Amino acid sequence: MTQWASKLSQSQMDALWMPYTANRQFKASPKMITGAQGNYLIDDNGRKIFDGLSGLWTCGAGHNRPEIAEAVAKQLTTLDYAPAFQYGHNLAFELADRLANMAPADINKVFFTNSGSEAADTSTKIARAYWRQQGQPTKTRIIGRAKGYHGASWGGISFGGIGANRKMWGPAMESDHLSHTLLPNNQFCKGAPNYGEELADELIEMVALHDASNIAAVIVEPMSGSAGVIVPPKAYLRRLRELCNQHDILLIFDEVITGFGRTGSLFGADAFDVVPDMINVAKQITNGAVPMGAVLAREFIYDTVINAGGADYNIELPHGYTYSGHPVACAAAMAALDILEQEKLVSRVAELSPYFEEAVHSLKGMPFVSDIRNFGFAAGFSIESYPGEPARRPYEIADAMWKKGFYVRYGGDTIQLGLPFTTEKAEIDTLINAMQDTLMGK
Ligand SMILES: Cc1ncc(COP(=O)(O)O)c(C=O)c1O
């Protein structure tokens, strides 16, 4: 009898259609997580597994934080739900104000969603609404970037740039894509690479092709996560900002991974010193404990849409979710942000990043490692593939790591690390030693 069979019936194992998962492979050899504590997951054999991706880039403050549990429990017995449309509850306004104060410059209007995908849809809908209310309704096209990930909604798979996520469905929204910035010249570069700033100039060609009168926004992750941690070339984002300004195109940063500390700054916008027009966040906002996302927008965007709303009983932006600003999610976010601030986790990431950088780059020269990239507490390894089987070797590496007691992410031809912000140096050492042994076939 297989291990899981003692706990789950065959029909239970069969019933779940797992997301972004090789269902047949998983069900043949399930990796079941039954608990978590701090920087560790616990599997169904009671093994402690170091969480090398902070869940899914979600749990930077470590798992099962009692402060979040208490806030959620209290909220559930105070106000479990409040209708999100036409009525309000204090916590949503308080959290919005807190986020507005954290975000750079005049990014001070907050629209709540439940996920990063919904934030991608919301920010691009807001971009279109903004231009329409500016009297330019033809500005609808969204420009993404190759290898970009913005979630699984129709918007996300249209302006997202990971081929495997797109080919099944075809595009839904008018979009186009800048080139990715993964350049051979930058291989094994530590931190932000030197080459590739000029790739931002492709936006000029997009404007020539589509005309700025038809382009609403550019959306990029300041640092791509899901495609294997692609750090922006120095000055690339600044150039993109300049070009968006020149051509009246809104710039959206998808900070679903980089928001709230991953880069060693509060936002990627701070780390790379560029102010976009909107910032999408999710994941770390509640430390992964309760689903939540948000779009943080600059004041002029809100003002334009709201002021064009007509009679004051009109809904200015006919958009939102039943669970936008859910009280329990707000309570979790408040507690998660308290932890981030009280434990100074963002500066902790900044302080330990050089140590992590040295550690990951010590794997240069190991078998199959064709590139290593890092920034903050994120790192990506490109892995040479078996001929015609790009996804296989990363899976095998992650599988071997799991058996050794380490969870790392595999995707495409990459292995990704996203350490909990609470990681100790000794944990970095054991993780990297295990990676080395694994790559050497030990
Ligand atoms: C940059 C980015 N945007 C959007 C998303 C989608 O978020 P969700 O899975 O919460 O919809 C992700 C998820 O990994 C992401 O990394």
The ligand as an SDF file (V2000), in Angstrom:
LIG
                    3D

 16 16  0  0  0  0  0  0  0  0999 V2000
    4.3400   38.2170  -10.5150 C   0  0  0  0  0  0  0  0  0  0  0  0
    3.0860   37.4400  -10.2950 C   0  0  0  0  0  0  0  0  0  0  0  0
    1.9220   37.9510  -10.6710 N   0  0  0  0  0  0  0  0  0  0  0  0
    0.7670   37.2960  -10.4890 C   0  0  0  0  0  0  0  0  0  0  0  0
    0.7610   36.0570   -9.9080 C   0  0  0  0  0  0  0  0  0  0  0  0
   -0.5330   35.3380   -9.7550 C   0  0  0  0  0  0  0  0  0  0  0  0
   -0.9040   35.3070   -8.4330 O   0  0  0  0  0  0  0  0  0  0  0  0
   -2.0650   34.3040   -7.9470 P   0  0  0  0  0  0  0  0  0  0  0  0
   -1.5460   32.9170   -8.1260 O   0  0  0  0  0  0  0  0  0  0  0  0
   -2.2590   34.7140   -6.5050 O   0  0  0  0  0  0  0  0  0  0  0  0
   -3.2560   34.5880   -8.7730 O   0  0  0  0  0  0  0  0  0  0  0  0
    1.9520   35.4690   -9.4870 C   0  0  0  0  0  0  0  0  0  0  0  0
    1.9760   34.1360   -8.8820 C   0  0  0  0  0  0  0  0  0  0  0  0
    2.9930   33.5070   -8.7230 O   0  0  0  0  0  0  0  0  0  0  0  0
    3.1620   36.1810   -9.6940 C   0  0  0  0  0  0  0  0  0  0  0  0
    4.3240   35.6600   -9.3510 O   0  0  0  0  0  0  0  0  0  0  0  0
  1  2  1  0
  2  3  1  0
  2 15  2  0
  3  4  2  0
  4  5  1  0
  5  6  1  0
  5 12  2  0
  6  7  1  0
  7  8  1  0
  8  9  2  0
  8 10  1  0
  8 11  1  0
 12 13  1  0
 12 15  1  0
 13 14  2  0
 15 16  1  0
M  END
$$$$
